[in-house]
Amino acid sequence: MTFQSGHFRGQSAPVTIGSFARIGAGATIVGPTQIGERAIVMPNAVVVGDVPEGETTCGILQRKSL
C-alpha cells in the first residue's frame, strides 16, 4: 500500500506500508519511508526512516525496540 503524504515545497513523499504491518495510534511517519512487512510502529512514534521487515520501532526519532 502506498500513500502520498502532504506536500512539502511542492513535492509529495511516498509512504509504502507492507502487508500485515501495524501502525499505532498517533504515530507520525515522515516520508519518503517504507514500512516493511509485519513491522510494528508503536503508538506516538516518530518515524524518519525505513522500518525493516519484522522490526518494531518506538519513540521520538525512531529507536529499534528489542
C-alpha positions as CSV (number, residue, x, y, z in Angstrom):
1,M,0.0,0.0,0.0
2,T,1.5,3.4,-0.9
3,F,0.3,6.8,0.3
4,Q,1.3,10.2,-0.8
5,S,1.9,12.4,2.2
6,G,1.2,16.1,2.4
7,H,3.0,18.4,0.1
8,F,6.3,20.0,1.2
9,R,7.6,22.7,-1.0
10,G,5.7,21.4,-4.0
11,Q,6.7,17.7,-3.6
12,S,4.9,14.7,-2.2
13,A,6.7,11.9,-0.4
14,P,5.5,8.3,-0.9
15,V,5.0,6.2,2.2
16,T,4.9,2.4,1.5
17,I,3.4,0.1,4.1
18,G,4.0,-3.7,3.8
19,S,1.5,-6.4,4.3
20,F,0.4,-7.1,7.9
21,A,2.4,-4.1,9.2
22,R,0.8,-2.4,12.3
23,I,0.9,1.3,13.0
24,G,-0.1,2.6,16.4
25,A,-2.4,5.5,17.1
26,G,-0.8,8.9,16.9
27,A,2.3,7.7,15.1
28,T,3.9,10.2,12.7
29,I,5.5,8.9,9.5
30,V,7.8,11.4,7.7
31,G,8.3,10.3,4.1
32,P,9.6,9.1,1.9
33,T,9.5,6.0,4.0
34,Q,9.0,2.2,3.7
35,I,7.4,0.2,6.5
36,G,8.3,-3.5,5.9
37,E,6.0,-6.5,6.1
38,R,5.0,-7.5,9.6
39,A,6.8,-4.4,11.0
40,I,5.3,-2.7,14.1
41,V,5.3,1.1,14.7
42,M,4.4,1.8,18.3
43,P,1.8,4.5,19.3
44,N,3.1,8.1,19.1
45,A,6.4,7.0,17.4
46,V,8.0,9.5,15.0
47,V,9.4,7.5,12.0
48,V,12.0,9.4,10.0
49,G,13.5,6.4,8.1
50,D,12.7,3.0,6.8
51,V,11.5,0.2,9.1
52,P,12.8,-3.2,8.0
53,E,10.6,-6.2,7.7
54,G,9.5,-7.7,11.1
55,E,11.1,-4.9,13.2
56,T,9.4,-3.0,16.0
57,T,10.2,0.7,16.3
58,C,9.1,3.2,19.0
59,G,9.8,6.6,20.5
60,I,10.7,10.0,19.1
61,L,13.1,9.8,16.2
62,Q,12.5,6.0,15.9
63,R,14.5,3.7,18.1
64,K,14.7,0.0,17.5
65,S,12.8,-2.0,20.2
66,L,14.0,-5.3,21.4
